């Protein structure tokens, strides 16, 4: 119970009490893979806050920011009363009239405090790992592709929940941005389907 409660603090939790083997068993801010985003927001809100609307991509990101986040005044986004996170990305299929969710990311700001982010990352990794049997996971770090100087680093832990999945489906990461980019260091937890992972694999490895 202690481990489950720790995850609840960050808004990620099991929808059943059994061992997890499907990313649809998880929720972030009450949303799960397979839900319709229309159950939470209007079609107008979703269409007006599509970050990838002008990109030829099979899956596109919808930006949601907590009303209490000062960045919500700066960026076009769906404004929501998020319980845990400062922001979210929701992945939906392009031109899907049902707006089915294929991926969810929750983001928590750690401005100029990457050390605390890494501590939180390690704590959550340990707690999440305790929910699985015989999981496959790995840790790595790499320069973020947006920063050509190579000074922005992503520290990442990934877990394969379903042994039949092609890609790692759960990611726990800290984004340490360089001073030059003036972006906010943050923690991110993601549950992503193989379909979305396949798209990004092709984008970044071609």
C-alpha positions as CSV (number, residue, x, y, z in Angstrom):
1,X,0.0,0.0,0.0
2,X,2.8,2.4,0.8
3,X,4.2,2.1,-2.8
4,X,0.8,2.6,-4.3
5,X,0.2,5.7,-2.2
6,X,3.5,7.1,-3.3
7,X,2.5,6.8,-6.9
8,X,-0.9,8.4,-6.1
9,X,1.0,11.4,-4.9
10,X,2.2,11.9,-8.5
11,X,-1.2,11.1,-10.0
12,X,-0.3,7.7,-11.6
13,X,-2.1,4.8,-10.2
14,X,-3.5,1.3,-11.1
15,X,-7.2,1.1,-11.9
16,X,-7.2,-2.5,-10.5
17,X,-5.5,-4.1,-7.5
18,X,-3.8,-6.8,-9.6
19,X,-0.3,-6.8,-11.0
20,X,-0.2,-4.5,-14.0
21,X,0.5,-5.9,-17.4
22,X,-1.3,-3.4,-19.6
23,X,-0.8,0.4,-19.8
24,X,-4.6,0.7,-19.9
25,X,-4.5,-0.3,-16.2
26,X,-3.0,3.1,-15.3
27,X,-4.4,6.6,-15.1
28,X,-2.7,10.0,-15.1
29,X,-5.0,12.8,-13.9
30,X,-7.9,10.4,-14.2
31,X,-7.2,9.7,-17.9
32,X,-6.3,6.3,-19.3
33,X,-5.2,4.9,-22.6
34,X,-8.2,4.0,-24.7
35,X,-10.4,6.8,-23.3
36,X,-11.9,9.5,-25.5
37,X,-10.5,12.9,-24.8
38,X,-14.0,14.2,-25.6
39,X,-15.0,12.8,-22.2
40,X,-12.8,15.5,-20.6
41,X,-12.7,18.4,-23.0
42,X,-14.7,19.9,-25.8
43,X,-13.9,19.3,-29.5
44,X,-13.1,23.0,-29.9
45,X,-10.7,23.0,-26.9
46,X,-8.9,19.9,-28.3
47,X,-8.6,21.2,-31.9
48,X,-7.4,24.6,-30.8
49,X,-4.6,23.3,-28.7
50,X,-3.0,20.7,-31.0
51,X,0.8,21.2,-31.0
52,X,1.3,19.1,-34.1
53,X,-1.7,20.2,-36.2
54,X,0.5,21.4,-39.0
55,X,2.8,18.4,-39.0
56,X,2.2,15.4,-41.1
57,X,2.2,12.9,-38.2
58,X,0.0,9.9,-37.5
59,X,-0.3,10.9,-33.8
60,X,-0.5,14.4,-32.5
61,X,-0.1,16.1,-29.1
62,X,-2.7,18.1,-27.3
63,X,-1.2,20.5,-24.7
64,X,-2.9,20.9,-21.3
65,X,-1.7,23.3,-18.6
66,X,-2.7,23.6,-15.0
67,X,-4.6,26.9,-14.5
68,X,-2.3,27.6,-11.6
69,X,0.8,27.3,-13.7
70,X,2.1,30.7,-14.7
71,X,3.0,29.3,-18.1
72,X,-0.7,28.9,-18.9
73,X,-0.9,32.6,-19.5
74,X,2.0,32.5,-21.9
75,X,1.1,29.5,-24.0
76,X,-2.0,28.5,-26.0
77,X,-3.3,25.4,-24.2
78,X,-6.3,23.8,-22.7
79,X,-6.6,25.3,-19.2
80,X,-7.5,22.7,-16.6
81,X,-7.6,22.2,-12.8
82,X,-4.9,19.5,-12.7
83,X,-4.6,17.8,-9.3
84,X,-0.9,16.9,-9.6
85,X,0.9,18.1,-12.7
86,X,1.9,21.5,-14.1
87,X,1.2,20.3,-17.6
88,X,0.3,17.3,-19.8
89,X,0.6,16.0,-23.4
90,X,-2.2,13.8,-24.7
91,X,-1.5,11.8,-27.9
92,X,-4.4,11.3,-30.3
93,X,-4.5,9.9,-33.8
94,X,-4.7,12.6,-36.5
95,X,-8.3,13.0,-38.0
96,X,-9.8,10.6,-35.4
97,X,-13.3,11.8,-34.8
98,X,-13.4,9.8,-31.6
99,X,-10.3,11.4,-30.1
100,X,-9.1,8.2,-28.6
101,X,-6.1,8.6,-26.3
102,X,-2.9,6.7,-27.3
103,X,-0.5,8.3,-24.9
104,X,-0.4,10.4,-21.8
105,X,2.5,12.5,-20.3
106,X,2.4,14.3,-17.0
107,X,5.0,17.1,-16.4
108,X,6.1,18.6,-13.1
109,X,8.3,21.7,-13.1
110,X,11.7,21.7,-11.3
111,X,13.0,25.1,-12.4
112,X,16.7,25.3,-11.9
113,X,16.5,22.4,-9.5
114,X,17.5,19.3,-11.5
115,X,18.9,17.6,-8.4
116,X,15.5,17.4,-6.7
117,X,14.0,16.2,-10.0
118,X,16.5,13.3,-10.1
119,X,15.7,12.4,-6.5
120,X,12.0,12.3,-7.4
121,X,12.7,10.3,-10.5
122,X,14.6,7.7,-8.5
123,X,11.9,7.5,-5.8
124,X,9.1,7.0,-8.4
125,X,11.1,4.4,-10.3
126,X,11.6,2.4,-7.2
127,X,7.9,2.6,-6.3
128,X,6.7,1.8,-9.9
129,X,9.0,-1.1,-10.2
130,X,7.4,-2.7,-7.1
131,X,4.1,-3.0,-9.0
132,X,5.5,-5.4,-11.6
133,X,6.7,-9.0,-11.8
134,X,9.6,-9.8,-14.1
135,X,9.8,-6.4,-15.7
136,X,12.2,-5.3,-18.3
137,X,13.7,-1.9,-17.7
138,X,16.8,0.2,-18.5
139,X,18.2,3.6,-17.7
140,X,20.1,6.0,-20.0
141,X,20.9,9.6,-20.6
142,X,21.3,11.6,-23.9
143,X,21.5,15.1,-25.3
144,X,18.1,16.5,-26.3
145,X,17.7,16.8,-30.0
146,X,16.3,20.4,-29.7
147,X,19.6,21.7,-28.3
148,X,22.3,21.5,-31.0
149,X,25.0,22.4,-28.4
150,X,24.4,19.1,-26.7
151,X,24.1,20.8,-23.3
152,X,20.5,19.8,-22.6
153,X,20.3,16.3,-21.2
154,X,17.5,13.9,-20.7
155,X,17.9,11.4,-17.8
156,X,15.5,8.5,-18.5
157,X,14.3,5.3,-17.0
158,X,12.0,3.1,-19.1
159,X,9.9,0.0,-18.3
160,X,8.3,-2.5,-20.6
161,X,5.0,-3.4,-18.9
162,X,3.6,-5.9,-21.4
163,X,6.1,-8.6,-22.3
164,X,4.6,-8.7,-25.8
165,X,5.1,-5.0,-26.4
166,X,7.6,-3.9,-29.0
167,X,8.8,-0.8,-27.2
168,X,9.2,0.4,-23.6
169,X,5.8,1.8,-22.6
170,X,6.4,3.6,-19.3
171,X,9.0,6.4,-19.1
172,X,10.2,8.3,-16.1
173,X,12.5,11.1,-16.9
174,X,14.1,14.4,-16.0
175,X,14.8,17.1,-18.6
176,X,17.9,19.3,-17.7
177,X,17.8,22.2,-20.2
178,X,20.8,24.4,-20.9
179,X,20.7,28.0,-19.8
180,X,20.7,29.1,-23.5
181,X,17.3,27.6,-24.2
182,X,15.6,29.2,-21.2
183,X,13.3,26.2,-20.8
184,X,12.1,24.9,-17.5
185,X,13.8,21.8,-16.1
186,X,11.1,19.2,-15.3
187,X,10.1,15.7,-14.4
188,X,8.0,13.8,-16.8
189,X,6.2,10.5,-16.6
190,X,4.7,8.9,-19.7
191,X,2.5,6.0,-20.7
192,X,2.8,5.5,-24.4
193,X,1.4,2.8,-26.8
194,X,3.5,0.9,-29.3
195,X,1.8,2.8,-32.1
196,X,3.0,6.2,-30.8
197,X,6.5,4.8,-30.0
198,X,6.7,3.4,-33.5
199,X,6.0,6.9,-35.0
200,X,8.7,8.6,-32.9
201,X,11.2,5.8,-33.6
202,X,10.8,6.5,-37.3
203,X,11.1,10.3,-36.8
204,X,14.3,10.2,-34.8
205,X,16.0,7.3,-36.4
206,X,15.6,8.1,-40.0
